[in-house]
Amino acid sequence: MGRLIRSEDEKEDMKMAYTNTQTVAGFQVGGWIGDVLAKWTVARERRAVYLQTLNELSAMSDRDLADINVARVSIEDIAHEAAYGK
């Protein structure tokens, strides 16, 4: 059996949370909590990418940054784009 190779988008789509829902006065408690936890997890993962990119670029010397055509003043913008997109 061959190995299935997935794109990053497909891997992101596969992350799911399953919860039991209870309705209280017409309000689905479990669904709301699941949504909040899913959004929090995505935000935490994006923040981790931002911080890792920021730390790695900040640790580079000015000469190394010049080699990859990055100005030190642009590091925060590059890290933000890496984590959150444009």
One Martini backbone bead per residue (centre of mass of N, CA, C, O) as a GRO file, in nm:
protein
   86
    1MET     BB    1   0.096   0.036   0.024
    2GLY     BB    2   0.076   0.357  -0.020
    3ARG     BB    3   0.170   0.672   0.055
    4LEU     BB    4   0.014   0.949   0.183
    5ILE     BB    5   0.020   1.275   0.051
    6ARG     BB    6  -0.006   1.590   0.207
    7SER     BB    7  -0.104   1.890   0.233
    8GLU     BB    8  -0.122   2.152   0.444
    9ASP     BB    9  -0.427   2.203   0.404
   10GLU     BB   10  -0.516   1.911   0.464
   11LYS     BB   11  -0.398   1.897   0.748
   12GLU     BB   12  -0.567   2.134   0.863
   13ASP     BB   13  -0.849   2.002   0.800
   14MET     BB   14  -0.798   1.744   0.998
   15LYS     BB   15  -0.838   1.926   1.232
   16MET     BB   16  -1.029   1.807   1.508
   17ALA     BB   17  -1.318   1.846   1.718
   18TYR     BB   18  -1.488   1.657   1.968
   19THR     BB   19  -1.825   1.704   2.090
   20ASN     BB   20  -2.061   1.739   2.326
   21THR     BB   21  -2.396   1.845   2.322
   22GLN     BB   22  -2.581   2.101   2.496
   23THR     BB   23  -2.905   2.222   2.571
   24VAL     BB   24  -2.962   2.563   2.689
   25ALA     BB   25  -3.203   2.753   2.611
   26GLY     BB   26  -3.110   2.704   2.296
   27PHE     BB   27  -2.802   2.646   2.381
   28GLN     BB   28  -2.493   2.531   2.259
   29VAL     BB   29  -2.240   2.454   2.457
   30GLY     BB   30  -2.040   2.257   2.316
   31GLY     BB   31  -2.012   2.413   2.049
   32TRP     BB   32  -1.894   2.672   2.170
   33ILE     BB   33  -1.648   2.548   2.310
   34GLY     BB   34  -1.525   2.418   2.058
   35ASP     BB   35  -1.483   2.681   1.903
   36VAL     BB   36  -1.299   2.820   2.106
   37LEU     BB   37  -1.077   2.601   2.115
   38ALA     BB   38  -1.008   2.606   1.814
   39LYS     BB   39  -0.929   2.906   1.799
   40TRP     BB   40  -0.710   2.894   2.018
   41THR     BB   41  -0.526   2.688   1.878
   42VAL     BB   42  -0.469   2.850   1.624
   43ALA     BB   43  -0.354   3.102   1.767
   44ARG     BB   44  -0.122   2.952   1.911
   45GLU     BB   45   0.020   2.846   1.653
   46ARG     BB   46   0.068   3.122   1.521
   47ARG     BB   47   0.231   3.244   1.753
   48ALA     BB   48   0.462   3.039   1.737
   49VAL     BB   49   0.552   3.117   1.452
   50TYR     BB   50   0.611   3.410   1.509
   51LEU     BB   51   0.826   3.370   1.737
   52GLN     BB   52   1.022   3.192   1.580
   53THR     BB   53   1.081   3.387   1.349
   54LEU     BB   54   1.168   3.627   1.519
   55ASN     BB   55   1.405   3.485   1.670
   56GLU     BB   56   1.568   3.388   1.424
   57LEU     BB   57   1.609   3.668   1.287
   58SER     BB   58   1.723   3.823   1.537
   59ALA     BB   59   1.985   3.629   1.563
   60MET     BB   60   2.087   3.750   1.323
   61SER     BB   61   2.301   3.899   1.141
   62ASP     BB   62   2.340   4.157   0.930
   63ARG     BB   63   2.481   3.987   0.714
   64ASP     BB   64   2.274   3.757   0.695
   65LEU     BB   65   2.036   3.938   0.622
   66ALA     BB   66   2.165   4.051   0.362
   67ASP     BB   67   2.183   3.773   0.215
   68ILE     BB   68   1.842   3.760   0.233
   69ASN     BB   69   1.717   4.047   0.204
   70VAL     BB   70   1.698   4.168   0.517
   71ALA     BB   71   1.571   4.394   0.722
   72ARG     BB   72   1.556   4.451   1.052
   73VAL     BB   73   1.286   4.626   1.035
   74SER     BB   74   1.122   4.361   0.893
   75ILE     BB   75   1.086   4.124   1.093
   76GLU     BB   76   0.796   4.157   1.204
   77ASP     BB   77   0.654   4.142   0.928
   78ILE     BB   78   0.755   3.861   0.848
   79ALA     BB   79   0.642   3.708   1.093
   80HIS     BB   80   0.347   3.785   1.047
   81GLU     BB   81   0.322   3.660   0.762
   82ALA     BB   82   0.399   3.368   0.842
   83ALA     BB   83   0.147   3.337   1.044
   84TYR     BB   84  -0.107   3.528   0.895
   85GLY     BB   85  -0.039   3.670   0.657
   86LYS     BB   86  -0.151   3.944   0.457
   0.00000   0.00000   0.00000
